[in-house]
Amino acid sequence: MSTTIDPRINTAPPGPEGVGSLPDGFLDFLRPLHEQFTPRQQALAARRREVLAAAHRGQLPNHLPPSEATESDWRIELPEWCQDQRNQMTGPGDEAEMVVKLLNSGAPGVMLDIEDSIVNTWPHVRLAHQNILAGLYGTLTYYDQKRGREVSIQPSKTVIWVRARGLHLNQAGIFDGLMSASLFDVALVAYQVDAARLKHPLSIYIPKSESAEEALWWRDVFQAIAAAKGWPKDYIKAMALVESHPLAYQMEEFAYNLRDHLLGLNLGRWDYMASLAHYNLHDPNWVLPDRNTIPFDVPFFQNLRNLMPEICHKRGMLAIGGMTALFPDRQNPELNARALEVLARDKKNEADCLMDGAWTGHPDQNEIAVAQFPYPNQIHARRPNAERYPDLRPVPIGVGQKSVAGTRAAVRTVIRYRNGVLNGKGASLLDGYMEDLATDRIYRVMIAQRMRHSDVVPIVDEQGAPVRHTPEFITRVFDEELERILRELPPGTPPVVADTYREARRIGEEMIVSGQFDPV
């Protein structure tokens, strides 16, 4: 972007707060890995841009022809420690209190995040690395102000996953030029880990993959790090998110390429919706309805939700469902009851699709989520006559509403989410919904779609009259929603708060106008 720092690049500051803060000997460990794998990562990122450009010319992703990956009889052996993943709590690694609460929630799994739910800046990423290492060892604590005491992690069988940053992100300031942020994260955690102190092998959550070829990159990284650490070749384990439209067509091939490490796939539904819309940006049939009017069982989700367990169970892997965005609130009994009721229906639907578990982000959701899934998993279950090559692009005709009110809600969320980012928060609870980078991305794409196709796709006002979403109209909506946000600030709010909102508004609109729809 022309007037903002490129959020795809995290730059370490000079001096002791940057490279000087890294563990002794780490750069010697990292350099040969960087020289081997960063050029491959850069090539994979370039290939992604080619695939997206081809989609916008009408050459959309599709199922691959039969291959060794789909035709041969291969399976993985799911370890005993990973049999039960009926709920995986997820949260930002840079918040010690959240990390401890998640690990004390009783959830079968916990994913500690260095990606979407934190801000991609050096202080937040480094704090996440440090908290995660202490979380893996069970030594992390936080001070509970209400109770006036230190809270520590209680012993449990909870499986801990570490989500590294995706292949689309770069790390600068370590060596000359850019390096893969994914490589930096995995290498730094692995370098510091004493395997003898872990209750299970180091386990990585892989985000944002877009092709089966990328699985080979992760496989080779895991094995190179294992060799450098003196671990068995297949020591590092992984789960992978399916949150891009191209990867939905290559799940079995991806799993085959990573079969020595992979334990399951996860349907990252919100990023998947954003990717689906991004790849179909040229098509007016794919203008998204107002997000909160899209049912959780909409066909473009449901078809993929049925296919994933079929592939995973055929190969002995777990299939994990997505996050429910509506969050409980103990201070609001009505919202709390609605959020937990929506959660139960959503997770029951995923269980009925033969998923083995799902994601949640609030400790109050754990018990309800776990109760929807058979113990310990459903790997033995296969749907009779399951379709192996279903339509993964059913057009959402007759689904939800397309309204000016929905556009305004999207603009308002884009401003408030970006304001959170400018204040160091990678995820914000807004109007009862947990909004993170994925949902912000949905809104950015949705607004762009409406601008591009409003001549042929009616977006209606309260009277049912179509309103053209011209650039001028969107600018006006951004201005009006910003003013509304500023009016609602409490009396006596410092001027810097309003200034930050104005900057968030500027960045949000600029990202849409300049076509920045990558997950950044």
Residue pairs with C-beta under 8 A, 6 or more apart in sequence:
1 510
1 511
1 514
1 516
2 510
2 514
3 510
4 507
4 510
6 520
7 120
7 520
8 120
8 168
8 169
8 170
8 518
8 520
9 169
9 170
9 171
9 172
9 178
10 120
10 121
10 122
10 125
10 165
10 169
10 170
10 171
10 172
10 181
11 122
11 171
11 172
11 173
12 18
12 19
12 122
12 171
12 172
12 173
12 174
13 122
13 173
14 173
17 122
17 123
18 122
18 173
19 27
19 173
19 174
21 126
22 188
23 188
23 191
23 192
25 191
26 187
26 188
26 191
26 192
27 174
27 175
29 187
29 191
29 228
30 174
30 183
30 184
30 187
30 188
30 191
31 175
33 183
33 187
33 221
33 224
33 225
33 228
34 174
34 175
34 179
34 180
34 183
36 224
37 180
37 183
37 217
37 220
37 221
37 224
38 178
38 179
38 180
38 183
40 217
41 167
41 180
41 182
41 183
41 217
42 178
42 180
44 167
44 211
44 213
44 214
44 217
45 167
45 168
47 211
47 213
48 168
48 210
48 211
51 61
51 210
51 211
51 246
52 278
52 279
55 61
55 279
55 280
55 282
56 279
56 281
56 282
58 282
60 279
60 280
60 393
61 245
61 246
61 248
61 249
61 279
62 249
63 249
63 389
64 70
64 212
64 249
64 250
64 253
67 253
68 256
69 212
69 252
69 253
69 255
69 256
69 257
70 252
70 253
70 256
74 256
74 259
74 315
75 315
75 316
76 259
76 262
76 263
76 315
76 316
76 317
77 316
78 263
78 316
78 317
78 318
78 377
78 379
79 200
79 237
79 263
81 157
81 159
81 199
81 200
82 159
82 200
82 203
82 237
82 263
82 318
83 376
83 377
84 108
84 375
84 376
84 377
85 108
85 109
85 159
85 264
85 318
85 320
85 356
85 357
85 377
86 108
86 356
86 357
86 358
86 369
86 370
86 372
86 373
86 375
86 376
86 377
87 107
87 108
87 109
87 357
87 358
87 359
87 360
87 365
87 366
87 369
87 370
87 373
88 107
88 108
88 109
88 110
88 111
88 161
88 266
88 320
88 357
88 358
88 359
88 360
89 102
89 105
89 107
89 109
89 110
89 111
89 359
89 360
89 361
89 363
89 366
90 102
90 110
90 111
90 113
90 117
90 163
90 323
90 359
90 360
90 361
91 98
91 99
91 101
91 102
91 110
91 111
91 112
91 113
91 117
91 361
92 98
92 113
92 117
92 118
92 128
92 426
92 427
93 99
93 112
93 113
93 114
93 118
93 127
93 128
93 129
93 131
93 132
93 135
93 162
94 118
94 124
94 125
94 127
94 128
94 131
94 426
95 131
96 131
96 140
96 141
96 142
97 142
97 151
99 112
99 131
99 132
99 135
99 140
100 135
100 140
100 141
100 142
100 151
100 152
100 153
101 363
102 110
102 112
102 363
103 110
103 135
103 138
103 140
103 153
103 154
103 156
103 158
103 160
104 151
104 153
104 154
104 156
104 363
105 158
105 363
105 366
106 156
106 158
106 366
106 367
107 158
107 360
107 363
107 366
107 370
108 157
108 158
108 159
108 357
108 370
109 158
109 159
109 160
109 161
109 357
110 158
110 159
110 160
110 161
111 161
111 162
111 163
111 205
111 359
112 128
112 131
112 132
112 135
112 160
112 161
112 162
112 163
113 128
113 163
114 125
114 128
114 129
114 132
114 162
114 163
114 164
114 165
114 185
115 163
115 164
115 165
115 166
115 207
115 208
115 437
116 207
116 271
116 426
116 427
116 436
116 437
116 438
116 519
117 426
117 427
117 436
117 437
118 124
118 125
118 128
118 426
119 421
119 424
119 425
119 426
120 165
120 169
120 181
120 426
120 520
121 424
122 173
124 424
124 426
125 165
125 185
129 185
129 188
129 189
131 140
132 162
132 189
133 189
133 192
133 193
134 140
135 153
135 160
136 160
136 162
136 193
136 197
136 198
136 202
137 197
137 198
138 152
138 153
138 155
139 152
139 153
140 152
140 153
141 150
141 151
141 152
141 153
142 150
142 151
143 149
143 150
143 151
144 150
144 151
157 199
159 200
159 203
160 200
160 203
161 203
161 204
161 205
161 239
162 185
162 186
162 189
162 202
162 203
162 204
162 205
163 204
163 205
163 206
163 207
164 181
164 182
164 185
164 186
164 189
164 204
164 205
164 206
164 207
165 181
165 182
165 184
165 185
165 207
166 181
166 182
166 207
166 208
166 209
166 519
167 180
167 182
167 208
167 209
167 210
167 214
167 217
168 208
168 518
168 519
168 520
169 180
169 181
169 182
169 520
170 178
170 179
170 180
170 181
171 178
171 179
171 180
171 181
171 183
171 184
172 178
172 179
174 184
182 218
182 221
183 221
186 204
186 221
186 222
186 225
186 236
187 225
189 202
190 202
190 225
190 229
190 236
191 229
193 202
195 201
195 202
195 229
195 231
195 235
200 237
201 235
201 236
201 237
202 235
202 236
202 237
203 236
203 237
203 238
203 239
203 263
204 222
204 236
204 237
204 238
204 239
205 238
205 239
205 240
205 241
205 266
206 218
206 238
206 239
206 240
206 241
207 241
207 243
207 268
208 241
208 243
208 244
208 271
208 519
209 215
209 218
209 240
209 241
209 242
209 244
209 247
209 254
210 244
210 246
210 247
211 246
211 247
211 250
211 254
212 247
212 250
212 253
212 254
212 256
212 257
213 257
214 254
215 240
215 253
215 254
215 255
215 256
215 257
215 258
215 262
216 257
216 258
218 238
218 240
218 258
218 261
219 257
219 258
219 260
219 261
222 235
222 236
222 238
222 261
223 233
223 234
223 260
225 231
225 236
226 232
226 233
226 234
226 235
226 236
227 233
229 235
233 260
234 260
234 261
236 261
237 261
237 262
237 263
238 258
238 261
238 262
238 263
239 262
239 263
239 264
239 265
239 266
239 318
239 320
240 254
240 255
240 258
240 262
240 264
240 265
240 266
241 265
241 266
241 267
241 268
241 271
242 248
242 251
242 265
242 266
242 267
242 268
242 272
242 304
242 308
243 267
243 268
243 269
243 270
243 271
243 272
243 275
243 438
244 271
244 272
244 275
245 272
245 275
245 276
245 278
245 279
245 392
245 393
246 279
247 254
248 272
248 304
248 307
248 392
249 392
251 265
251 307
251 308
251 311
252 311
252 314
252 315
255 262
255 265
255 311
255 312
255 315
255 317
259 315
262 317
263 317
263 318
264 312
264 317
264 318
264 319
264 320
264 356
265 308
265 311
265 312
265 317
265 318
265 319
265 320
266 319
266 320
266 321
266 322
266 359
267 301
267 304
267 305
267 308
267 319
267 320
267 321
267 322
267 355
268 322
268 323
268 438
269 301
269 321
269 322
269 323
270 322
270 323
270 325
270 436
270 438
270 439
270 441
270 442
271 438
271 441
271 519
272 301
272 304
272 322
273 288
273 294
273 300
273 301
273 442
274 438
274 441
274 442
274 445
274 517
274 519
276 286
276 300
276 393
277 286
277 288
277 442
277 445
277 446
277 449
278 445
278 517
280 286
280 393
281 445
281 448
281 449
281 452
281 517
284 452
284 453
284 456
284 457
285 395
285 397
286 395
286 396
286 449
287 402
287 446
287 449
287 450
287 453
287 457
288 294
288 396
288 442
288 445
288 446
288 449
289 396
289 399
289 400
289 401
289 402
289 406
290 400
290 401
290 402
290 403
290 405
290 406
290 409
290 410
291 406
291 409
291 410
291 439
291 442
291 443
291 446
292 409
292 433
293 399
293 400
293 401
293 406
294 396
294 399
294 400
295 399
295 400
296 324
296 345
296 346
296 349
297 349
298 396
298 399
299 394
299 396
300 392
300 393
300 394
300 396
302 353
303 390
303 391
303 392
303 394
304 392
305 321
305 349
305 350
305 353
305 355
306 353
306 354
306 383
306 386
306 387
306 390
307 386
307 387
307 388
307 390
307 392
308 319
308 355
309 319
309 353
309 354
309 355
309 356
309 378
309 381
309 383
310 354
310 382
310 383
310 386
310 388
311 319
312 318
312 319
312 356
312 379
313 319
313 354
313 378
313 379
313 380
313 381
313 382
314 382
316 379
317 379
318 356
318 357
318 377
318 379
319 354
319 355
319 356
320 355
320 356
320 357
320 358
320 359
321 347
321 350
321 353
321 355
321 357
321 358
321 359
322 350
322 358
322 359
323 358
323 359
323 360
323 361
323 434
324 339
324 342
324 343
324 346
324 347
324 358
324 360
324 365
325 433
325 434
325 435
325 439
326 338
326 339
326 342
326 343
326 432
326 433
327 339
327 361
327 362
327 429
327 432
327 433
327 434
328 335
328 336
328 339
328 340
328 343
328 362
328 364
328 365
329 335
329 336
329 339
329 432
330 336
330 364
332 432
335 432
336 364
339 432
340 364
340 365
340 368
343 360
343 365
343 368
343 369
344 368
344 371
344 372
346 358
347 358
347 368
347 369
347 372
347 373
348 372
350 358
350 372
350 373
351 372
351 373
351 374
351 378
354 378
354 381
354 382
354 383
355 373
355 378
356 373
356 377
356 378
356 379
357 369
357 373
357 377
358 369
358 372
358 373
360 366
360 369
361 427
361 434
362 434
402 450
402 457
402 458
402 459
402 460
403 459
403 460
403 461
404 459
404 460
404 461
404 462
404 467
405 461
405 462
406 446
406 459
407 446
407 447
407 450
407 459
407 469
407 474
407 477
408 477
408 480
408 481
410 443
410 446
410 447
411 443
411 447
411 474
411 477
411 478
411 481
411 508
412 481
412 484
412 485
413 430
413 435
413 439
413 440
413 443
414 440
414 443
414 444
414 447
414 508
414 512
415 478
415 481
415 482
415 485
415 501
415 504
415 505
415 508
416 428
416 430
416 435
416 485
416 504
417 428
417 430
417 435
417 436
417 439
417 440
418 440
418 504
418 505
418 507
418 508
419 500
419 501
419 504
420 426
420 427
420 428
421 504
422 500
422 503
422 504
422 507
423 500
426 436
426 437
427 434
427 435
427 436
427 437
428 434
428 435
428 436
429 435
433 439
437 519
437 520
438 519
441 517
441 518
441 519
444 508
444 511
444 512
444 516
444 517
445 517
447 469
447 474
447 512
448 512
448 515
448 517
449 457
450 457
450 459
450 469
451 469
451 470
451 471
451 474
451 512
454 466
454 467
454 468
454 469
454 470
455 468
458 466
459 466
459 467
459 469
460 466
460 467
461 467
467 473
471 513
474 509
474 512
475 509
478 505
478 508
478 509
479 505
481 505
482 501
482 502
482 505
485 501
486 498
486 501
489 497
489 498
510 516
511 517
